[in-house]
């Protein structure tokens, strides 16, 4: 008796999901237009659409200048810039303050 009741309780959510899925409309107007704004923004940022085909965007340079550029870029992460403590501006010996 309890086993039959448990099966009926488990069956109710499955039947409800099956019945509710019939109420869904596919595709909705929102789904049909989904992603168009992003695709339009990407296309508007492309300067030369045929760049891969014609090779006009390829820049030629020698290996020495490219290597020095990469080295400078990598060294820029090694240098630690000293930070100034802005919290103690105006705090100190009190010079210039009248007693």
WOQUI-V881339 format. One record per backbone hydrogen bond with DSSP energy under -1.0 kcal/mol. CO is the residue of the C=O (numbers start at 1). NH is the residue of the N-H. E is the energy in kcal/mol with one decimal. If there is no record, write none. Layout:
co:CO nh:NH e:E
co:CO nh:NH e:E
//
This chain:
co:1 nh:5 e:-1.8
co:2 nh:6 e:-2.2
co:3 nh:7 e:-1.8
co:4 nh:8 e:-2.0
co:5 nh:9 e:-2.1
co:6 nh:10 e:-2.1
co:7 nh:11 e:-1.6
co:8 nh:12 e:-1.5
co:11 nh:15 e:-2.3
co:12 nh:16 e:-2.3
co:13 nh:17 e:-2.3
co:14 nh:18 e:-1.9
co:15 nh:19 e:-2.3
co:16 nh:20 e:-2.5
co:17 nh:21 e:-1.7
co:20 nh:23 e:-1.4
co:28 nh:32 e:-1.9
co:29 nh:33 e:-1.0
co:33 nh:36 e:-1.8
co:35 nh:39 e:-2.2
co:36 nh:40 e:-2.3
co:37 nh:41 e:-2.1
co:38 nh:42 e:-2.3
co:39 nh:43 e:-2.2
co:40 nh:44 e:-2.0
co:48 nh:51 e:-1.3
co:50 nh:54 e:-2.2
co:51 nh:55 e:-1.7
co:55 nh:58 e:-1.2
co:62 nh:66 e:-1.5
co:63 nh:67 e:-2.5
co:64 nh:68 e:-2.3
co:65 nh:69 e:-1.9
co:66 nh:70 e:-2.3
co:67 nh:71 e:-2.5
co:68 nh:72 e:-2.4
co:69 nh:73 e:-2.2
co:70 nh:74 e:-2.5
co:71 nh:75 e:-2.4
co:72 nh:76 e:-1.3
co:75 nh:79 e:-1.3
co:84 nh:86 e:-1.0
co:88 nh:91 e:-1.4
co:94 nh:97 e:-1.7
//
